[in-house]
Amino acid sequence: MPKHSKGVRPQFFDDPTSDKLLAMVMALAGEVSVIRDRNDTLERLIDAKGLIDKSEIESYRPSKEVISERDAWRQEYLSHILRIVDLDADKMGRNDVSSEWQEVMDKV
């Protein structure tokens, strides 16, 4: 996946920060839509085949290993969603935003 988009970023609002926030929200909306469709497909297939009861999905408790894998995925995903912040930091010559970044990630 390319890290930088080609061309000029469209501007819809007077404040560029609002445009960046809109871009992040729309990226999230696209991701959620795809995930929701895939999850719906999986649940319908599982139900149609009688593989597990829906209550098993609701009562599932992940192992520490699964939690660790999910946390790693989440970090990567949030980095992808918030990449515009990194791009701006690069443009402003702020190469080390790691401490500020980690504070945000810890809150999430």
Phi, psi and omega in degrees: 000128181294142181277333182239136177280155179265146178087185182273135178289130180296147179240125181250335184240161177294325182266117180301333178296322178296321177297320179294319178296318177300318179299318179293317180296318180293323176297317178296317180300318178297316179297314181297320180299314180295315180297319180297316179298316180295318179297317178299316178300312180299314181296322179293319178294317179298316180294316181297326180271354180064032184287314177215160177275145181303329180297332177294324177294315182294328184263001181299134176238114184291150176287170177299322179297316179296317178300317179297316178297319179294320178298318179296316178298317182299318178300314180296317180297313179295325176299320178295313182295321184266016183300331180298328177294317177297319180298318178294321179298319177298316181296328181274000179079017178264092183282334183245089175252016188299321182291318177295318180299314181297323177300316178296314182297323179295326179288330180284000000 
